């Protein structure tokens, strides 16, 4: 769907694919060594998105994962396009300290 993203699909297509397929597509385009922490993060993102996105299945609504931002040299974790609105999502690891 898009060459700037490691994975892109319409939301309806994303919801039909397995997490393994999505992570596999991202890994295939990733130019660095993929460590288990990174694949775990992508799997977590997929699980979170699968809980939210069923409410937004409409033609033209799309998801882009690991989207390269032109002229910045950076990537956004997820871009979601809903009815012409663009949402940029950045996932951060939460570290819990137990005392």
LINPEBEL-V76377 format. One record per run of one state. SS is the DSSP state (hx for helix, st for strand, lp for the rest). FROM is the first residue (numbers start at 0). LEN is the number of residues. If there is no record, write none. Layout:
<<SS/FROM/LEN> <SS/FROM/LEN>>
This chain:
<<lp/0/4> <st/4/6> <hx/10/6> <lp/16/2> <hx/18/11> <lp/29/6> <hx/35/21> <lp/56/5> <st/61/8> <lp/69/4> <st/73/9> <lp/82/2> <st/84/5> <lp/89/10>>
